[in-house]
């Protein structure tokens, strides 16, 4: 089974969600992508269907939007 990927923008809501998620599933079971720091991955997130962050993409490709930290448009600046 491949890992889930958690996308966030580094805001307090996102960081809290990251910490909670890692606590639930373990750091070895999820890859973390901070698109606030690595803006080159924003298009990747958009292509997967992410509209806002924080969001988790499951190994099956389902996008789970978690809480609301920022829209992708906000992260683009």
MOPAC internal coordinates of N, CA, C and O (Angstrom, degrees):
PM7 1SCF
backbone

  N    0.0000 0     0.00 0     0.00 0    0    0    0
  C    1.4576 1     0.00 0     0.00 0    1    0    0
  C    1.5252 1   108.98 1     0.00 0    2    1    0
  O    1.2310 1   120.68 1   -48.84 1    3    2    1
  N    1.3132 1   116.30 1   131.16 1    3    2    1
  C    1.4609 1   119.62 1   178.10 1    5    3    2
  C    1.5227 1   109.74 1   -80.24 1    6    5    3
  O    1.2310 1   121.10 1   -12.46 1    7    6    5
  N    1.3005 1   115.50 1   167.54 1    7    6    5
  C    1.4625 1   121.28 1  -177.36 1    9    7    6
  C    1.5181 1   111.95 1   -78.93 1   10    9    7
  O    1.2310 1   121.56 1   -25.23 1   11   10    9
  N    1.3282 1   114.61 1   154.77 1   11   10    9
  C    1.4561 1   120.79 1   165.81 1   13   11   10
  C    1.5202 1   106.94 1   -76.66 1   14   13   11
  O    1.2310 1   120.62 1   -21.46 1   15   14   13
  N    1.3313 1   116.42 1   158.54 1   15   14   13
  C    1.4696 1   120.61 1   177.61 1   17   15   14
  C    1.5204 1   107.79 1  -123.65 1   18   17   15
  O    1.2310 1   120.82 1   -53.00 1   19   18   17
  N    1.3286 1   116.03 1   127.00 1   19   18   17
  C    1.4537 1   123.04 1  -179.37 1   21   19   18
  C    1.5191 1   108.21 1  -105.62 1   22   21   19
  O    1.2310 1   120.89 1   -62.01 1   23   22   21
  N    1.3316 1   115.91 1   117.99 1   23   22   21
  C    1.4654 1   122.24 1   178.94 1   25   23   22
  C    1.5180 1   109.00 1  -102.45 1   26   25   23
  O    1.2310 1   120.90 1   -44.94 1   27   26   25
  N    1.3269 1   115.89 1   135.06 1   27   26   25
  C    1.4601 1   119.70 1   174.88 1   29   27   26
  C    1.5207 1   109.96 1  -151.62 1   30   29   27
  O    1.2310 1   121.31 1    -5.06 1   31   30   29
  N    1.3346 1   115.09 1   174.94 1   31   30   29
  C    1.4648 1   119.57 1  -175.55 1   33   31   30
  C    1.5214 1   113.42 1  -116.13 1   34   33   31
  O    1.2310 1   120.16 1  -173.67 1   35   34   33
  N    1.3247 1   117.30 1     6.33 1   35   34   33
  C    1.4510 1   120.05 1   176.91 1   37   35   34
  C    1.5123 1   115.61 1    87.47 1   38   37   35
  O    1.2310 1   119.90 1  -179.27 1   39   38   37
  N    1.3265 1   117.80 1     0.73 1   39   38   37
  C    1.4703 1   120.51 1   179.19 1   41   39   38
  C    1.5347 1   109.32 1   -73.34 1   42   41   39
  O    1.2310 1   119.50 1   -15.45 1   43   42   41
  N    1.3282 1   118.56 1   164.55 1   43   42   41
  C    1.4658 1   120.41 1  -179.05 1   45   43   42
  C    1.5301 1   113.98 1   -55.76 1   46   45   43
  O    1.2310 1   119.68 1   140.11 1   47   46   45
  N    1.3280 1   118.22 1   -39.89 1   47   46   45
  C    1.4655 1   121.11 1   177.98 1   49   47   46
  C    1.5205 1   109.49 1   -61.58 1   50   49   47
  O    1.2310 1   120.68 1   135.54 1   51   50   49
  N    1.3283 1   116.30 1   -44.46 1   51   50   49
  C    1.4641 1   121.43 1  -178.52 1   53   51   50
  C    1.5233 1   112.14 1   -65.89 1   54   53   51
  O    1.2310 1   120.25 1   136.57 1   55   54   53
  N    1.3088 1   117.13 1   -43.43 1   55   54   53
  C    1.4642 1   121.11 1  -178.39 1   57   55   54
  C    1.5287 1   109.99 1   -65.00 1   58   57   55
  O    1.2310 1   120.19 1   138.84 1   59   58   57
  N    1.3194 1   117.24 1   -41.16 1   59   58   57
  C    1.4574 1   120.64 1   177.01 1   61   59   58
  C    1.5231 1   110.47 1   -62.49 1   62   61   59
  O    1.2310 1   120.17 1   135.27 1   63   62   61
  N    1.3209 1   117.28 1   -44.73 1   63   62   61
  C    1.4599 1   121.11 1   178.58 1   65   63   62
  C    1.5318 1   110.36 1   -62.20 1   66   65   63
  O    1.2310 1   119.87 1   139.47 1   67   66   65
  N    1.3243 1   117.85 1   -40.53 1   67   66   65
  C    1.4688 1   121.65 1   177.47 1   69   67   66
  C    1.5210 1   110.83 1   -59.52 1   70   69   67
  O    1.2310 1   120.37 1   132.17 1   71   70   69
  N    1.3164 1   116.91 1   -47.83 1   71   70   69
  C    1.4644 1   121.24 1  -178.99 1   73   71   70
  C    1.5286 1   110.98 1   -62.72 1   74   73   71
  O    1.2310 1   120.39 1   137.48 1   75   74   73
  N    1.3147 1   116.86 1   -42.52 1   75   74   73
  C    1.4672 1   120.92 1   179.31 1   77   75   74
  C    1.5285 1   110.57 1   -64.80 1   78   77   75
  O    1.2310 1   120.50 1   136.17 1   79   78   77
  N    1.3232 1   116.65 1   -43.83 1   79   78   77
  C    1.4564 1   121.23 1  -178.76 1   81   79   78
  C    1.5279 1   110.85 1   -62.97 1   82   81   79
  O    1.2310 1   120.36 1   134.11 1   83   82   81
  N    1.3137 1   116.92 1   -45.89 1   83   82   81
  C    1.4673 1   120.64 1   178.52 1   85   83   82
  C    1.5256 1   110.02 1   -61.58 1   86   85   83
  O    1.2310 1   120.56 1   141.02 1   87   86   85
  N    1.3300 1   116.53 1   -38.98 1   87   86   85
  C    1.4529 1   119.88 1   177.58 1   89   87   86
  C    1.5225 1   112.55 1   -64.01 1   90   89   87
  O    1.2310 1   120.37 1   147.68 1   91   90   89
  N    1.3198 1   116.90 1   -32.32 1   91   90   89
  C    1.4661 1   121.47 1  -179.22 1   93   91   90
  C    1.5198 1   113.33 1   -79.83 1   94   93   91
  O    1.2310 1   120.27 1   134.35 1   95   94   93
  N    1.3431 1   117.09 1   -45.65 1   95   94   93
  C    1.4660 1   119.76 1  -172.39 1   97   95   94
  C    1.5255 1   113.79 1  -109.69 1   98   97   95
  O    1.2310 1   119.78 1   167.17 1   99   98   97
  N    1.3111 1   118.03 1   -12.83 1   99   98   97
  C    1.4537 1   121.60 1  -178.60 1  101   99   98
  C    1.5184 1   112.35 1    88.93 1  102  101   99
  O    1.2310 1   121.25 1   -37.47 1  103  102  101
  N    1.3172 1   115.21 1   142.53 1  103  102  101
  C    1.4681 1   121.48 1  -175.67 1  105  103  102
  C    1.5275 1   112.89 1   -63.37 1  106  105  103
  O    1.2310 1   119.76 1   154.48 1  107  106  105
  N    1.3159 1   118.07 1   -25.52 1  107  106  105
  C    1.4641 1   120.31 1  -178.51 1  109  107  106
  C    1.5270 1   112.66 1   -78.74 1  110  109  107
  O    1.2310 1   120.33 1   169.68 1  111  110  109
  N    1.3345 1   116.98 1   -10.32 1  111  110  109
  C    1.4595 1   120.97 1  -176.14 1  113  111  110
  C    1.5203 1   114.10 1  -103.03 1  114  113  111
  O    1.2310 1   120.41 1  -178.21 1  115  114  113
  N    1.3333 1   116.82 1     1.79 1  115  114  113
  C    1.4616 1   119.99 1  -177.82 1  117  115  114
  C    1.5287 1   109.58 1  -145.74 1  118  117  115
  O    1.2310 1   121.09 1   -41.94 1  119  118  117
  N    1.3151 1   115.52 1   138.06 1  119  118  117
  C    1.4683 1   121.07 1   172.60 1  121  119  118
  C    1.5237 1   107.62 1   -95.63 1  122  121  119
  O    1.2310 1   120.52 1   -40.53 1  123  122  121
  N    1.3143 1   116.61 1   139.47 1  123  122  121
  C    1.4612 1   122.37 1  -178.58 1  125  123  122
  C    1.5230 1   109.09 1  -107.73 1  126  125  123
  O    1.2310 1   120.85 1   -50.09 1  127  126  125
  N    1.3441 1   115.99 1   129.91 1  127  126  125
  C    1.4631 1   121.50 1   177.28 1  129  127  126
  C    1.5244 1   107.90 1  -125.79 1  130  129  127
  O    1.2310 1   120.61 1   -64.35 1  131  130  129
  N    1.3251 1   116.45 1   115.65 1  131  130  129
  C    1.4589 1   121.57 1   176.81 1  133  131  130
  C    1.5274 1   107.50 1   -96.78 1  134  133  131
  O    1.2310 1   121.00 1   -80.96 1  135  134  133
  N    1.3387 1   115.70 1    99.04 1  135  134  133
  C    1.4643 1   119.19 1  -178.04 1  137  135  134
  C    1.5232 1   112.18 1   -75.90 1  138  137  135
  O    1.2310 1   120.54 1   170.87 1  139  138  137
  N    1.3228 1   116.57 1    -9.13 1  139  138  137
  C    1.4605 1   119.62 1   172.19 1  141  139  138
  C    1.5197 1   110.77 1   -70.70 1  142  141  139
  O    1.2310 1   120.69 1   146.84 1  143  142  141
  N    1.3285 1   116.29 1   -33.16 1  143  142  141
  C    1.4621 1   121.71 1   178.53 1  145  143  142
  C    1.5251 1   112.18 1   -93.26 1  146  145  143
  O    1.2310 1   120.45 1   145.72 1  147  146  145
  N    1.3258 1   116.75 1   -34.28 1  147  146  145
  C    1.4602 1   121.39 1  -177.88 1  149  147  146
  C    1.5316 1   109.68 1  -116.55 1  150  149  147
  O    1.2310 1   121.02 1  -102.77 1  151  150  149
  N    1.3184 1   115.65 1    77.23 1  151  150  149
  C    1.4657 1   121.42 1  -175.12 1  153  151  150
  C    1.5298 1   112.82 1   -64.81 1  154  153  151
  O    1.2310 1   120.03 1   164.36 1  155  154  153
  N    1.3177 1   117.56 1   -15.64 1  155  154  153
  C    1.4651 1   120.38 1   177.81 1  157  155  154
  C    1.5265 1   111.50 1   -66.03 1  158  157  155
  O    1.2310 1   120.13 1   165.15 1  159  158  157
  N    1.3293 1   117.35 1   -14.85 1  159  158  157
  C    1.4663 1   120.76 1  -178.22 1  161  159  158
  C    1.5267 1   112.73 1   -98.23 1  162  161  159
  O    1.2310 1   120.28 1  -177.32 1  163  162  161
  N    1.3369 1   117.07 1     2.68 1  163  162  161
  C    1.4663 1   120.26 1   178.93 1  165  163  162
  C    1.5174 1   110.95 1   -62.74 1  166  165  163
  O    1.2310 1   119.87 1   135.71 1  167  166  165
  N    1.3209 1   117.85 1   -44.29 1  167  166  165
  C    1.4659 1   119.92 1  -179.10 1  169  167  166
  C    1.5235 1   110.93 1   -63.69 1  170  169  167
  O    1.2310 1   120.10 1   144.69 1  171  170  169
  N    1.3047 1   117.41 1   -35.31 1  171  170  169
  C    1.4665 1   122.26 1   175.26 1  173  171  170
  C    1.5331 1   110.12 1   -59.55 1  174  173  171
  O    1.2310 1   121.06 1   133.40 1  175  174  173
  N    1.3305 1   115.58 1   -46.60 1  175  174  173
  C    1.4656 1   120.89 1   179.28 1  177  175  174
  C    1.5241 1   110.78 1   -62.56 1  178  177  175
  O    1.2310 1   120.57 1   136.18 1  179  178  177
  N    1.3164 1   116.51 1   -43.82 1  179  178  177
  C    1.4666 1   120.60 1   178.75 1  181  179  178
  C    1.5344 1   111.03 1   -62.07 1  182  181  179
  O    1.2310 1   120.58 1   137.61 1  183  182  181
  N    1.3228 1   116.50 1   -42.39 1  183  182  181
  C    1.4623 1   120.78 1  -179.90 1  185  183  182
  C    1.5238 1   111.81 1   -62.22 1  186  185  183
  O    1.2310 1   120.52 1   151.76 1  187  186  185
  N    1.3228 1   116.62 1   -28.24 1  187  186  185
  C    1.4629 1   121.06 1   178.67 1  189  187  186
  C    1.5325 1   112.10 1   -81.35 1  190  189  187
  O    1.2310 1   120.40 1   168.98 1  191  190  189
  N    1.3469 1   116.84 1   -11.02 1  191  190  189
  C    1.4587 1   120.64 1   179.10 1  193  191  190
  C    1.5076 1   114.99 1   102.37 1  194  193  191
  O    1.2310 1   120.19 1  -168.30 1  195  194  193
  N    1.3179 1   117.24 1    11.70 1  195  194  193
  C    1.4603 1   120.62 1   179.22 1  197  195  194
  C    1.5152 1   109.69 1   -75.81 1  198  197  195
  O    1.2310 1   121.02 1   -53.31 1  199  198  197
  N    1.3224 1   115.65 1   126.69 1  199  198  197
  C    1.4637 1   122.62 1  -179.90 1  201  199  198
  C    1.5242 1   112.01 1  -106.08 1  202  201  199
  O    1.2310 1   120.81 1   154.51 1  203  202  201
  N    1.3346 1   116.05 1   -25.49 1  203  202  201
  C    1.4584 1   121.47 1   179.65 1  205  203  202
  C    1.5218 1   107.88 1  -152.22 1  206  205  203
  O    1.2310 1   121.28 1   -20.64 1  207  206  205
  N    1.3011 1   115.15 1   159.36 1  207  206  205
  C    1.4589 1   120.89 1   177.29 1  209  207  206
  C    1.5266 1   108.79 1  -119.90 1  210  209  207
  O    1.2310 1   120.12 1   -30.12 1  211  210  209
  N    1.3015 1   117.37 1   149.88 1  211  210  209
  C    1.4543 1   129.32 1     7.50 1  213  211  210
  C    1.5234 1   112.10 1   -76.40 1  214  213  211
  O    1.2310 1   121.32 1   -30.87 1  215  214  213
  N    1.3167 1   115.08 1   149.13 1  215  214  213
  C    1.4619 1   121.55 1   178.23 1  217  215  214
  C    1.5250 1   109.37 1  -148.83 1  218  217  215
  O    1.2310 1   121.51 1   -34.64 1  219  218  217
  N    1.3225 1   114.72 1   145.36 1  219  218  217
  C    1.4536 1   121.76 1   179.17 1  221  219  218
  C    1.5206 1   108.35 1  -114.47 1  222  221  219
  O    1.2310 1   120.87 1   -48.79 1  223  222  221
  N    1.3261 1   115.95 1   131.21 1  223  222  221
  C    1.4593 1   121.19 1   174.55 1  225  223  222
  C    1.5269 1   106.39 1  -106.12 1  226  225  223
  O    1.2310 1   120.95 1   -58.77 1  227  226  225
  N    1.3259 1   115.78 1   121.23 1  227  226  225
  C    1.4594 1   120.81 1  -178.07 1  229  227  226
  C    1.5236 1   110.35 1   -78.55 1  230  229  227
  O    1.2310 1   120.02 1   -16.04 1  231  230  229
  N    1.3296 1   117.56 1   163.96 1  231  230  229
  C    1.4667 1   119.63 1   177.51 1  233  231  230
  C    1.5293 1   112.91 1   -57.84 1  234  233  231
  O    1.2310 1   119.74 1   156.11 1  235  234  233
  N    1.3267 1   118.09 1   -23.89 1  235  234  233
  C    1.4633 1   121.75 1   177.46 1  237  235  234
  C    1.5174 1   112.58 1   -82.76 1  238  237  235
  O    1.2310 1   119.88 1   176.51 1  239  238  237
  N    1.3344 1   117.84 1    -3.49 1  239  238  237
  C    1.4539 1   121.66 1   179.18 1  241  239  238
  C    1.5133 1   115.05 1    91.24 1  242  241  239
  O    1.2310 1   120.20 1  -173.93 1  243  242  241
  N    1.3352 1   117.22 1     6.07 1  243  242  241
  C    1.4622 1   120.03 1   176.66 1  245  243  242
  C    1.5227 1   110.17 1   -77.06 1  246  245  243
  O    1.2310 1   120.57 1   -41.99 1  247  246  245
  N    1.3235 1   116.52 1   138.01 1  247  246  245
  C    1.4600 1   121.91 1   179.16 1  249  247  246
  C    1.5207 1   108.49 1  -100.93 1  250  249  247
  O    1.2310 1   121.09 1   -56.39 1  251  250  249
  N    1.3237 1   115.51 1   123.61 1  251  250  249
  C    1.4513 1   121.88 1   177.34 1  253  251  250
  C    1.5298 1   107.91 1  -112.36 1  254  253  251
  O    1.2310 1   120.61 1   -73.18 1  255  254  253
  N    1.3192 1   116.45 1   106.82 1  255  254  253
  C    1.4595 1   120.61 1   177.55 1  257  255  254
  C    1.5208 1   107.61 1   -79.06 1  258  257  255
  O    1.2310 1   120.82 1   -54.35 1  259  258  257
  N    1.3190 1   116.03 1   125.65 1  259  258  257
  C    1.4511 1   122.35 1  -174.33 1  261  259  258
  C    1.5217 1   108.91 1  -112.10 1  262  261  259
  O    1.2310 1   120.79 1   -60.62 1  263  262  261
  N    1.3404 1   116.10 1   119.38 1  263  262  261
  C    1.4548 1   120.07 1   179.88 1  265  263  262
  C    1.5304 1   108.30 1    53.97 1  266  265  263
  O    1.2310 1   119.68 1    19.82 1  267  266  265
  N    1.2883 1   118.21 1  -160.18 1  267  266  265
  C    1.4603 1   120.68 1   176.53 1  269  267  266
  C    1.5139 1   108.47 1  -145.06 1  270  269  267
  O    1.2310 1   121.21 1   -65.72 1  271  270  269
  N    1.3241 1   115.28 1   114.28 1  271  270  269
  C    1.4523 1   120.92 1   178.32 1  273  271  270
  C    1.5125 1   111.46 1  -106.77 1  274  273  271
  O    1.2310 1   120.73 1   128.56 1  275  274  273
  N    1.3435 1   116.21 1   -51.44 1  275  274  273
  C    1.4615 1   121.04 1  -178.59 1  277  275  274
  C    1.5164 1   109.43 1  -162.57 1  278  277  275
  O    1.2310 1   121.07 1   -31.59 1  279  278  277
  N    1.3219 1   115.57 1   148.41 1  279  278  277
  C    1.4585 1   119.22 1   174.19 1  281  279  278
  C    1.5277 1   108.85 1   -77.77 1  282  281  279
  O    1.2310 1   120.56 1   -20.99 1  283  282  281
  N    1.3079 1   116.53 1   159.01 1  283  282  281
  C    1.4680 1   120.81 1   176.00 1  285  283  282
  C    1.5279 1   109.66 1   -58.90 1  286  285  283
  O    1.2310 1   120.28 1   141.50 1  287  286  285
  N    1.3218 1   117.07 1   -38.50 1  287  286  285
  C    1.4737 1   120.31 1   178.35 1  289  287  286
  C    1.5230 1   111.78 1   -60.49 1  290  289  287
  O    1.2310 1   120.44 1   141.02 1  291  290  289
  N    1.3416 1   116.77 1   -38.98 1  291  290  289
  C    1.4673 1   120.63 1   177.42 1  293  291  290
  C    1.5174 1   111.20 1   -64.03 1  294  293  291
  O    1.2310 1   120.46 1   140.50 1  295  294  293
  N    1.3302 1   116.73 1   -39.50 1  295  294  293
  C    1.4669 1   121.10 1  -178.44 1  297  295  294
  C    1.5273 1   110.13 1   -68.40 1  298  297  295
  O    1.2310 1   120.51 1   143.43 1  299  298  297
  N    1.3277 1   116.64 1   -36.57 1  299  298  297
  C    1.4574 1   119.81 1   178.44 1  301  299  298
  C    1.5284 1   111.39 1   -60.78 1  302  301  299
  O    1.2310 1   121.39 1   148.91 1  303  302  301
  N    1.3341 1   114.95 1   -31.09 1  303  302  301
  C    1.4603 1   119.43 1   178.85 1  305  303  302
  C    1.4167 1   113.48 1    84.93 1  306  305  303
  O    1.2310 1   120.10 1   180.00 1  307  306  305

